[in-house]
Amino acid sequence: MSPSFLHQLRKGQRDNPGIKYLRAIADFFGVSPSYFFDGEEGRRVDAELSLLESMRDNQVRSVALRASGLSPETLRTVQAFIERARELEGLNEGDQPREDV
């Protein structure tokens, strides 16, 4: 697959790259070829990527690691605290913290 072919795909100058190229692109990005066609698969992968992005934040990672080993009941309580804090911060699912606080 040439760089010019990828550029044309990216810019929409070419479409329908064929299964061989779709498999190669999917393999490169570590996703199933169905990612490009199946909305549910795409949403699942996007949610995983969002989680990984959140884990880059040292404070988020620290909270997650400290929660390891807690009972399911305690984890539900911690989750409820976090959900309430997100409401108080004006955050919805997937939103980032407000800058004006």
C-alpha positions as CSV (number, residue, x, y, z in Angstrom):
1,M,0.0,0.0,0.0
2,S,1.6,3.2,-1.1
3,P,1.6,6.5,0.8
4,S,-0.2,8.1,-2.1
5,F,-2.9,5.5,-2.0
6,L,-3.4,6.1,1.8
7,H,-3.4,9.9,1.1
8,Q,-6.1,9.5,-1.5
9,L,-8.2,7.3,0.8
10,R,-7.8,9.8,3.7
11,K,-8.8,12.8,1.5
12,G,-11.8,10.9,0.0
13,Q,-10.2,11.0,-3.5
14,R,-10.4,7.2,-3.6
15,D,-13.0,4.9,-2.0
16,N,-13.7,1.2,-1.8
17,P,-10.1,0.1,-1.1
18,G,-11.0,-3.6,-1.2
19,I,-10.9,-6.2,1.5
20,K,-7.1,-6.8,1.3
21,Y,-6.4,-3.2,2.1
22,L,-9.2,-2.9,4.7
23,R,-7.7,-5.9,6.5
24,A,-4.3,-4.3,6.4
25,I,-5.6,-1.0,7.8
26,A,-7.6,-2.7,10.5
27,D,-4.6,-4.8,11.5
28,F,-2.4,-1.7,11.6
29,F,-4.8,0.0,14.0
30,G,-5.5,-3.2,16.0
31,V,-9.2,-3.4,15.2
32,S,-11.4,-5.8,13.4
33,P,-12.3,-5.0,9.8
34,S,-15.9,-4.8,11.0
35,Y,-15.0,-1.6,12.9
36,F,-15.4,0.2,9.5
37,F,-18.9,-1.2,8.9
38,D,-20.5,-2.2,12.2
39,G,-21.7,0.7,14.2
40,E,-21.8,-1.3,17.4
41,E,-18.3,-2.5,16.9
42,G,-17.1,1.0,16.2
43,R,-18.8,2.3,19.4
44,R,-17.2,-0.5,21.5
45,V,-13.7,0.3,20.2
46,D,-14.3,4.0,20.6
47,A,-15.4,3.5,24.2
48,E,-12.2,1.4,24.9
49,L,-10.1,4.2,23.3
50,S,-11.8,6.8,25.5
51,L,-11.1,4.7,28.6
52,L,-7.4,4.3,27.6
53,E,-7.2,8.1,27.1
54,S,-8.7,8.7,30.5
55,M,-6.1,6.4,32.0
56,R,-3.3,8.6,30.8
57,D,-4.3,11.1,33.5
58,N,-2.1,10.1,36.6
59,Q,-4.9,11.1,39.1
60,V,-7.5,9.0,37.2
61,R,-5.1,6.0,37.0
62,S,-4.3,6.4,40.7
63,V,-8.0,6.3,41.7
64,A,-8.5,3.2,39.5
65,L,-5.5,1.4,40.8
66,R,-6.4,2.1,44.5
67,A,-9.9,0.7,43.8
68,S,-8.5,-2.7,42.9
69,G,-9.4,-5.3,45.5
70,L,-12.4,-3.4,47.0
71,S,-15.6,-5.3,47.4
72,P,-18.3,-5.0,44.7
73,E,-20.5,-3.1,47.2
74,T,-17.7,-0.6,48.0
75,L,-17.0,-0.2,44.3
76,R,-20.6,0.7,43.7
77,T,-20.4,3.3,46.5
78,V,-17.2,4.8,45.1
79,Q,-18.8,4.9,41.6
80,A,-21.9,6.6,43.1
81,F,-19.6,9.2,44.7
82,I,-17.8,9.8,41.4
83,E,-21.1,10.1,39.5
84,R,-22.4,12.7,42.0
85,A,-19.1,14.6,41.7
86,R,-19.5,14.6,37.9
87,E,-23.0,16.0,38.3
88,L,-21.7,18.7,40.6
89,E,-18.9,19.6,38.1
90,G,-21.5,19.8,35.3
91,L,-20.0,16.8,33.4
92,N,-22.0,14.4,31.3
93,E,-20.8,11.0,30.2
94,G,-17.5,11.4,28.3
95,D,-17.2,15.2,29.0
96,Q,-13.9,16.7,30.2
97,P,-13.7,18.9,33.3
98,R,-14.8,22.5,33.0
99,E,-12.0,25.0,32.6
100,D,-13.8,27.8,34.5
101,V,-13.7,26.1,38.0
